[in-house]
Amino acid sequence: MGYKILGFIVWKGAKWYVGHRVSSRAKRFAAAGAVGVGVGALLVAGASARQKHE
């Protein structure tokens, strides 16, 4: 339970820091990168699952 609270505090602190220190353009770039990484991970997982069934 302690790690969950610690993780929550770190997450909120990081969001606050980024919100106050980083420009909105950089935030959009980071969000687009995160979406790209997520899509890439889904594609790799899908290809891996497809190969297991063959």
mmCIF file of the N, C-alpha and C atoms, coordinates in Angstrom:
data_MODEL
# 
_entry.id   MODEL 
# 
loop_
_atom_site.group_PDB 
_atom_site.id 
_atom_site.type_symbol 
_atom_site.label_atom_id 
_atom_site.label_alt_id 
_atom_site.label_comp_id 
_atom_site.label_asym_id 
_atom_site.label_entity_id 
_atom_site.label_seq_id 
_atom_site.pdbx_PDB_ins_code 
_atom_site.Cartn_x 
_atom_site.Cartn_y 
_atom_site.Cartn_z 
_atom_site.occupancy 
_atom_site.B_iso_or_equiv 
_atom_site.pdbx_formal_charge 
_atom_site.auth_seq_id 
_atom_site.auth_comp_id 
_atom_site.auth_asym_id 
_atom_site.auth_atom_id 
_atom_site.pdbx_PDB_model_num 
ATOM 1   N N  . MET A 1 1  ? 0.828  -1.196  0.000   1.00 0.00 ? 1  MET A N  1 
ATOM 2   C CA . MET A 1 1  ? 0.000  0.000   0.000   1.00 0.00 ? 1  MET A CA 1 
ATOM 3   C C  . MET A 1 1  ? 0.867  1.252   0.000   1.00 0.00 ? 1  MET A C  1 
ATOM 4   N N  . GLY A 1 2  ? 2.003  1.190   0.678   1.00 0.00 ? 2  GLY A N  1 
ATOM 5   C CA . GLY A 1 2  ? 2.896  2.343   0.753   1.00 0.00 ? 2  GLY A CA 1 
ATOM 6   C C  . GLY A 1 2  ? 3.444  2.739   -0.599  1.00 0.00 ? 2  GLY A C  1 
ATOM 7   N N  . TYR A 1 3  ? 3.754  1.731   -1.454  1.00 0.00 ? 3  TYR A N  1 
ATOM 8   C CA . TYR A 1 3  ? 4.277  2.032   -2.780  1.00 0.00 ? 3  TYR A CA 1 
ATOM 9   C C  . TYR A 1 3  ? 3.226  2.699   -3.651  1.00 0.00 ? 3  TYR A C  1 
ATOM 10  N N  . LYS A 1 4  ? 1.976  2.347   -3.451  1.00 0.00 ? 4  LYS A N  1 
ATOM 11  C CA . LYS A 1 4  ? 0.899  2.959   -4.215  1.00 0.00 ? 4  LYS A CA 1 
ATOM 12  C C  . LYS A 1 4  ? 0.797  4.448   -3.889  1.00 0.00 ? 4  LYS A C  1 
ATOM 13  N N  . ILE A 1 5  ? 0.881  4.781   -2.612  1.00 0.00 ? 5  ILE A N  1 
ATOM 14  C CA . ILE A 1 5  ? 0.818  6.180   -2.190  1.00 0.00 ? 5  ILE A CA 1 
ATOM 15  C C  . ILE A 1 5  ? 2.050  6.930   -2.696  1.00 0.00 ? 5  ILE A C  1 
ATOM 16  N N  . LEU A 1 6  ? 3.225  6.314   -2.569  1.00 0.00 ? 6  LEU A N  1 
ATOM 17  C CA . LEU A 1 6  ? 4.447  6.936   -3.053  1.00 0.00 ? 6  LEU A CA 1 
ATOM 18  C C  . LEU A 1 6  ? 4.375  7.180   -4.557  1.00 0.00 ? 6  LEU A C  1 
ATOM 19  N N  . GLY A 1 7  ? 3.887  6.209   -5.302  1.00 0.00 ? 7  GLY A N  1 
ATOM 20  C CA . GLY A 1 7  ? 3.739  6.373   -6.745  1.00 0.00 ? 7  GLY A CA 1 
ATOM 21  C C  . GLY A 1 7  ? 2.781  7.486   -7.098  1.00 0.00 ? 7  GLY A C  1 
ATOM 22  N N  . PHE A 1 8  ? 1.695  7.592   -6.352  1.00 0.00 ? 8  PHE A N  1 
ATOM 23  C CA . PHE A 1 8  ? 0.724  8.661   -6.579  1.00 0.00 ? 8  PHE A CA 1 
ATOM 24  C C  . PHE A 1 8  ? 1.363  10.026  -6.345  1.00 0.00 ? 8  PHE A C  1 
ATOM 25  N N  . ILE A 1 9  ? 2.133  10.151  -5.264  1.00 0.00 ? 9  ILE A N  1 
ATOM 26  C CA . ILE A 1 9  ? 2.792  11.427  -4.953  1.00 0.00 ? 9  ILE A CA 1 
ATOM 27  C C  . ILE A 1 9  ? 3.807  11.789  -6.034  1.00 0.00 ? 9  ILE A C  1 
ATOM 28  N N  . VAL A 1 10 ? 4.593  10.811  -6.468  1.00 0.00 ? 10 VAL A N  1 
ATOM 29  C CA . VAL A 1 10 ? 5.588  11.068  -7.516  1.00 0.00 ? 10 VAL A CA 1 
ATOM 30  C C  . VAL A 1 10 ? 4.897  11.465  -8.813  1.00 0.00 ? 10 VAL A C  1 
ATOM 31  N N  . TRP A 1 11 ? 3.824  10.757  -9.179  1.00 0.00 ? 11 TRP A N  1 
ATOM 32  C CA . TRP A 1 11 ? 3.086  11.064  -10.409 1.00 0.00 ? 11 TRP A CA 1 
ATOM 33  C C  . TRP A 1 11 ? 2.518  12.475  -10.373 1.00 0.00 ? 11 TRP A C  1 
ATOM 34  N N  . LYS A 1 12 ? 1.869  12.833  -9.282  1.00 0.00 ? 12 LYS A N  1 
ATOM 35  C CA . LYS A 1 12 ? 1.289  14.176  -9.162  1.00 0.00 ? 12 LYS A CA 1 
ATOM 36  C C  . LYS A 1 12 ? 2.374  15.247  -9.179  1.00 0.00 ? 12 LYS A C  1 
ATOM 37  N N  . GLY A 1 13 ? 3.479  14.979  -8.501  1.00 0.00 ? 13 GLY A N  1 
ATOM 38  C CA . GLY A 1 13 ? 4.589  15.931  -8.496  1.00 0.00 ? 13 GLY A CA 1 
ATOM 39  C C  . GLY A 1 13 ? 5.175  16.134  -9.876  1.00 0.00 ? 13 GLY A C  1 
ATOM 40  N N  . ALA A 1 14 ? 5.332  15.052  -10.612 1.00 0.00 ? 14 ALA A N  1 
ATOM 41  C CA . ALA A 1 14 ? 5.869  15.151  -11.970 1.00 0.00 ? 14 ALA A CA 1 
ATOM 42  C C  . ALA A 1 14 ? 4.915  15.919  -12.875 1.00 0.00 ? 14 ALA A C  1 
ATOM 43  N N  . LYS A 1 15 ? 3.621  15.647  -12.751 1.00 0.00 ? 15 LYS A N  1 
ATOM 44  C CA . LYS A 1 15 ? 2.645  16.388  -13.562 1.00 0.00 ? 15 LYS A CA 1 
ATOM 45  C C  . LYS A 1 15 ? 2.669  17.874  -13.236 1.00 0.00 ? 15 LYS A C  1 
ATOM 46  N N  . TRP A 1 16 ? 2.787  18.205  -11.943 1.00 0.00 ? 16 TRP A N  1 
ATOM 47  C CA . TRP A 1 16 ? 2.842  19.606  -11.540 1.00 0.00 ? 16 TRP A CA 1 
ATOM 48  C C  . TRP A 1 16 ? 4.100  20.270  -12.103 1.00 0.00 ? 16 TRP A C  1 
ATOM 49  N N  . TYR A 1 17 ? 5.245  19.582  -11.993 1.00 0.00 ? 17 TYR A N  1 
ATOM 50  C CA . TYR A 1 17 ? 6.506  20.137  -12.470 1.00 0.00 ? 17 TYR A CA 1 
ATOM 51  C C  . TYR A 1 17 ? 6.468  20.378  -13.975 1.00 0.00 ? 17 TYR A C  1 
ATOM 52  N N  . VAL A 1 18 ? 6.000  19.386  -14.708 1.00 0.00 ? 18 VAL A N  1 
ATOM 53  C CA . VAL A 1 18 ? 5.929  19.527  -16.163 1.00 0.00 ? 18 VAL A CA 1 
ATOM 54  C C  . VAL A 1 18 ? 4.951  20.633  -16.538 1.00 0.00 ? 18 VAL A C  1 
ATOM 55  N N  . GLY A 1 19 ? 3.855  20.722  -15.828 1.00 0.00 ? 19 GLY A N  1 
ATOM 56  C CA . GLY A 1 19 ? 2.872  21.756  -16.119 1.00 0.00 ? 19 GLY A CA 1 
ATOM 57  C C  . GLY A 1 19 ? 3.390  23.162  -15.909 1.00 0.00 ? 19 GLY A C  1 
ATOM 58  N N  . HIS A 1 20 ? 4.332  23.326  -15.001 1.00 0.00 ? 20 HIS A N  1 
ATOM 59  C CA . HIS A 1 20 ? 4.851  24.650  -14.707 1.00 0.00 ? 20 HIS A CA 1 
ATOM 60  C C  . HIS A 1 20 ? 6.163  24.971  -15.411 1.00 0.00 ? 20 HIS A C  1 
ATOM 61  N N  . ARG A 1 21 ? 6.879  23.962  -15.880 1.00 0.00 ? 21 ARG A N  1 
ATOM 62  C CA . ARG A 1 21 ? 8.207  24.197  -16.439 1.00 0.00 ? 21 ARG A CA 1 
ATOM 63  C C  . ARG A 1 21 ? 8.312  23.991  -17.944 1.00 0.00 ? 21 ARG A C  1 
ATOM 64  N N  . VAL A 1 22 ? 7.387  23.303  -18.544 1.00 0.00 ? 22 VAL A N  1 
ATOM 65  C CA . VAL A 1 22 ? 7.507  22.930  -19.946 1.00 0.00 ? 22 VAL A CA 1 
ATOM 66  C C  . VAL A 1 22 ? 6.480  23.703  -20.769 1.00 0.00 ? 22 VAL A C  1 
ATOM 67  N N  . SER A 1 23 ? 6.888  24.124  -21.964 1.00 0.00 ? 23 SER A N  1 
ATOM 68  C CA . SER A 1 23 ? 5.981  24.872  -22.829 1.00 0.00 ? 23 SER A CA 1 
ATOM 69  C C  . SER A 1 23 ? 4.877  23.967  -23.369 1.00 0.00 ? 23 SER A C  1 
ATOM 70  N N  . SER A 1 24 ? 3.810  24.581  -23.833 1.00 0.00 ? 24 SER A N  1 
ATOM 71  C CA . SER A 1 24 ? 2.686  23.797  -24.344 1.00 0.00 ? 24 SER A CA 1 
ATOM 72  C C  . SER A 1 24 ? 3.079  23.047  -25.610 1.00 0.00 ? 24 SER A C  1 
ATOM 73  N N  . ARG A 1 25 ? 3.994  23.593  -26.396 1.00 0.00 ? 25 ARG A N  1 
ATOM 74  C CA . ARG A 1 25 ? 4.451  22.906  -27.608 1.00 0.00 ? 25 ARG A CA 1 
ATOM 75  C C  . ARG A 1 25 ? 5.169  21.610  -27.245 1.00 0.00 ? 25 ARG A C  1 
ATOM 76  N N  . ALA A 1 26 ? 6.010  21.669  -26.232 1.00 0.00 ? 26 ALA A N  1 
ATOM 77  C CA . ALA A 1 26 ? 6.735  20.471  -25.795 1.00 0.00 ? 26 ALA A CA 1 
ATOM 78  C C  . ALA A 1 26 ? 5.774  19.442  -25.210 1.00 0.00 ? 26 ALA A C  1 
ATOM 79  N N  . LYS A 1 27 ? 4.730  19.910  -24.520 1.00 0.00 ? 27 LYS A N  1 
ATOM 80  C CA . LYS A 1 27 ? 3.737  18.986  -23.969 1.00 0.00 ? 27 LYS A CA 1 
ATOM 81  C C  . LYS A 1 27 ? 3.028  18.233  -25.081 1.00 0.00 ? 27 LYS A C  1 
ATOM 82  N N  . ARG A 1 28 ? 2.666  18.938  -26.150 1.00 0.00 ? 28 ARG A N  1 
ATOM 83  C CA . ARG A 1 28 ? 2.006  18.280  -27.285 1.00 0.00 ? 28 ARG A CA 1 
ATOM 84  C C  . ARG A 1 28 ? 2.932  17.261  -27.932 1.00 0.00 ? 28 ARG A C  1 
ATOM 85  N N  . PHE A 1 29 ? 4.201  17.616  -28.077 1.00 0.00 ? 29 PHE A N  1 
ATOM 86  C CA . PHE A 1 29 ? 5.182  16.702  -28.661 1.00 0.00 ? 29 PHE A CA 1 
ATOM 87  C C  . PHE A 1 29 ? 5.312  15.448  -27.808 1.00 0.00 ? 29 PHE A C  1 
ATOM 88  N N  . ALA A 1 30 ? 5.376  15.623  -26.477 1.00 0.00 ? 30 ALA A N  1 
ATOM 89  C CA . ALA A 1 30 ? 5.485  14.477  -25.576 1.00 0.00 ? 30 ALA A CA 1 
ATOM 90  C C  . ALA A 1 30 ? 4.237  13.605  -25.630 1.00 0.00 ? 30 ALA A C  1 
ATOM 91  N N  . ALA A 1 31 ? 3.057  14.234  -25.713 1.00 0.00 ? 31 ALA A N  1 
ATOM 92  C CA . ALA A 1 31 ? 1.812  13.470  -25.804 1.00 0.00 ? 31 ALA A CA 1 
ATOM 93  C C  . ALA A 1 31 ? 1.762  12.670  -27.100 1.00 0.00 ? 31 ALA A C  1 
ATOM 94  N N  . ALA A 1 32 ? 2.182  13.285  -28.200 1.00 0.00 ? 32 ALA A N  1 
ATOM 95  C CA . ALA A 1 32 ? 2.204  12.569  -29.480 1.00 0.00 ? 32 ALA A CA 1 
ATOM 96  C C  . ALA A 1 32 ? 3.185  11.404  -29.430 1.00 0.00 ? 32 ALA A C  1 
ATOM 97  N N  . GLY A 1 33 ? 4.311  11.604  -28.786 1.00 0.00 ? 33 GLY A N  1 
ATOM 98  C CA . GLY A 1 33 ? 5.289  10.523  -28.634 1.00 0.00 ? 33 GLY A CA 1 
ATOM 99  C C  . GLY A 1 33 ? 4.742  9.379   -27.806 1.00 0.00 ? 33 GLY A C  1 
ATOM 100 N N  . ALA A 1 34 ? 4.029  9.703   -26.734 1.00 0.00 ? 34 ALA A N  1 
ATOM 101 C CA . ALA A 1 34 ? 3.446  8.667   -25.886 1.00 0.00 ? 34 ALA A CA 1 
ATOM 102 C C  . ALA A 1 34 ? 2.407  7.864   -26.653 1.00 0.00 ? 34 ALA A C  1 
ATOM 103 N N  . VAL A 1 35 ? 1.597  8.534   -27.457 1.00 0.00 ? 35 VAL A N  1 
ATOM 104 C CA . VAL A 1 35 ? 0.598  7.832   -28.270 1.00 0.00 ? 35 VAL A CA 1 
ATOM 105 C C  . VAL A 1 35 ? 1.300  6.942   -29.284 1.00 0.00 ? 35 VAL A C  1 
ATOM 106 N N  . GLY A 1 36 ? 2.360  7.448   -29.887 1.00 0.00 ? 36 GLY A N  1 
ATOM 107 C CA . GLY A 1 36 ? 3.122  6.651   -30.857 1.00 0.00 ? 36 GLY A CA 1 
ATOM 108 C C  . GLY A 1 36 ? 3.724  5.407   -30.239 1.00 0.00 ? 36 GLY A C  1 
ATOM 109 N N  . VAL A 1 37 ? 4.278  5.546   -29.051 1.00 0.00 ? 37 VAL A N  1 
ATOM 110 C CA . VAL A 1 37 ? 4.861  4.388   -28.356 1.00 0.00 ? 37 VAL A CA 1 
ATOM 111 C C  . VAL A 1 37 ? 3.763  3.378   -28.022 1.00 0.00 ? 37 VAL A C  1 
ATOM 112 N N  . GLY A 1 38 ? 2.602  3.869   -27.588 1.00 0.00 ? 38 GLY A N  1 
ATOM 113 C CA . GLY A 1 38 ? 1.493  2.968   -27.270 1.00 0.00 ? 38 GLY A CA 1 
ATOM 114 C C  . GLY A 1 38 ? 1.016  2.193   -28.484 1.00 0.00 ? 38 GLY A C  1 
ATOM 115 N N  . VAL A 1 39 ? 0.876  2.883   -29.603 1.00 0.00 ? 39 VAL A N  1 
ATOM 116 C CA . VAL A 1 39 ? 0.444  2.223   -30.843 1.00 0.00 ? 39 VAL A CA 1 
ATOM 117 C C  . VAL A 1 39 ? 1.487  1.206   -31.282 1.00 0.00 ? 39 VAL A C  1 
ATOM 118 N N  . GLY A 1 40 ? 2.762  1.576   -31.188 1.00 0.00 ? 40 GLY A N  1 
ATOM 119 C CA . GLY A 1 40 ? 3.830  0.642   -31.554 1.00 0.00 ? 40 GLY A CA 1 
ATOM 120 C C  . GLY A 1 40 ? 3.823  -0.604  -30.686 1.00 0.00 ? 40 GLY A C  1 
ATOM 121 N N  . ALA A 1 41 ? 3.603  -0.412  -29.391 1.00 0.00 ? 41 ALA A N  1 
ATOM 122 C CA . ALA A 1 41 ? 3.560  -1.561  -28.475 1.00 0.00 ? 41 ALA A CA 1 
ATOM 123 C C  . ALA A 1 41 ? 2.391  -2.477  -28.809 1.00 0.00 ? 41 ALA A C  1 
ATOM 124 N N  . LEU A 1 42 ? 1.254  -1.895  -29.156 1.00 0.00 ? 42 LEU A N  1 
ATOM 125 C CA . LEU A 1 42 ? 0.093  -2.717  -29.537 1.00 0.00 ? 42 LEU A CA 1 
ATOM 126 C C  . LEU A 1 42 ? 0.366  -3.498  -30.820 1.00 0.00 ? 42 LEU A C  1 
ATOM 127 N N  . LEU A 1 43 ? 1.031  -2.870  -31.777 1.00 0.00 ? 43 LEU A N  1 
ATOM 128 C CA . LEU A 1 43 ? 1.352  -3.565  -33.030 1.00 0.00 ? 43 LEU A CA 1 
ATOM 129 C C  . LEU A 1 43 ? 2.312  -4.722  -32.786 1.00 0.00 ? 43 LEU A C  1 
ATOM 130 N N  . VAL A 1 44 ? 3.324  -4.493  -31.955 1.00 0.00 ? 44 VAL A N  1 
ATOM 131 C CA . VAL A 1 44 ? 4.286  -5.554  -31.651 1.00 0.00 ? 44 VAL A CA 1 
ATOM 132 C C  . VAL A 1 44 ? 3.602  -6.694  -30.901 1.00 0.00 ? 44 VAL A C  1 
ATOM 133 N N  . ALA A 1 45 ? 2.749  -6.361  -29.944 1.00 0.00 ? 45 ALA A N  1 
ATOM 134 C CA . ALA A 1 45 ? 2.038  -7.398  -29.189 1.00 0.00 ? 45 ALA A CA 1 
ATOM 135 C C  . ALA A 1 45 ? 1.111  -8.194  -30.099 1.00 0.00 ? 45 ALA A C  1 
ATOM 136 N N  . GLY A 1 46 ? 0.455  -7.513  -31.017 1.00 0.00 ? 46 GLY A N  1 
ATOM 137 C CA . GLY A 1 46 ? -0.435 -8.201  -31.955 1.00 0.00 ? 46 GLY A CA 1 
ATOM 138 C C  . GLY A 1 46 ? 0.332  -9.128  -32.880 1.00 0.00 ? 46 GLY A C  1 
ATOM 139 N N  . ALA A 1 47 ? 1.466  -8.676  -33.377 1.00 0.00 ? 47 ALA A N  1 
ATOM 140 C CA . ALA A 1 47 ? 2.282  -9.515  -34.259 1.00 0.00 ? 47 ALA A CA 1 
ATOM 141 C C  . ALA A 1 47 ? 2.828  -10.718 -33.503 1.00 0.00 ? 47 ALA A C  1 
ATOM 142 N N  . SER A 1 48 ? 3.219  -10.514 -32.256 1.00 0.00 ? 48 SER A N  1 
ATOM 143 C CA . SER A 1 48 ? 3.740  -11.612 -31.447 1.00 0.00 ? 48 SER A CA 1 
ATOM 144 C C  . SER A 1 48 ? 2.650  -12.649 -31.185 1.00 0.00 ? 48 SER A C  1 
ATOM 145 N N  . ALA A 1 49 ? 1.456  -12.184 -30.861 1.00 0.00 ? 49 ALA A N  1 
ATOM 146 C CA . ALA A 1 49 ? 0.345  -13.107 -30.601 1.00 0.00 ? 49 ALA A CA 1 
ATOM 147 C C  . ALA A 1 49 ? -0.027 -13.872 -31.866 1.00 0.00 ? 49 ALA A C  1 
ATOM 148 N N  . ARG A 1 50 ? 0.052  -13.212 -33.010 1.00 0.00 ? 50 ARG A N  1 
ATOM 149 C CA . ARG A 1 50 ? -0.289 -13.850 -34.268 1.00 0.00 ? 50 ARG A CA 1 
ATOM 150 C C  . ARG A 1 50 ? 0.718  -14.948 -34.597 1.00 0.00 ? 50 ARG A C  1 
ATOM 151 N N  . GLN A 1 51 ? 2.011  -14.721 -34.303 1.00 0.00 ? 51 GLN A N  1 
ATOM 152 C CA . GLN A 1 51 ? 3.024  -15.719 -34.581 1.00 0.00 ? 51 GLN A CA 1 
ATOM 153 C C  . GLN A 1 51 ? 2.880  -16.936 -33.667 1.00 0.00 ? 51 GLN A C  1 
ATOM 154 N N  . LYS A 1 52 ? 2.415  -16.746 -32.465 1.00 0.00 ? 52 LYS A N  1 
ATOM 155 C CA . LYS A 1 52 ? 2.239  -17.873 -31.533 1.00 0.00 ? 52 LYS A CA 1 
ATOM 156 C C  . LYS A 1 52 ? 1.154  -18.821 -32.023 1.00 0.00 ? 52 LYS A C  1 
ATOM 157 N N  . HIS A 1 53 ? 0.149  -18.292 -32.720 1.00 0.00 ? 53 HIS A N  1 
ATOM 158 C CA . HIS A 1 53 ? -0.968 -19.104 -33.179 1.00 0.00 ? 53 HIS A CA 1 
ATOM 159 C C  . HIS A 1 53 ? -0.647 -19.869 -34.458 1.00 0.00 ? 53 HIS A C  1 
ATOM 160 N N  . GLU A 1 54 ? 0.417  -19.486 -35.114 1.00 0.00 ? 54 GLU A N  1 
ATOM 161 C CA . GLU A 1 54 ? 0.760  -20.176 -36.393 1.00 0.00 ? 54 GLU A CA 1 
ATOM 162 C C  . GLU A 1 54 ? 1.571  -21.404 -36.180 1.00 0.00 ? 54 GLU A C  1 
# 
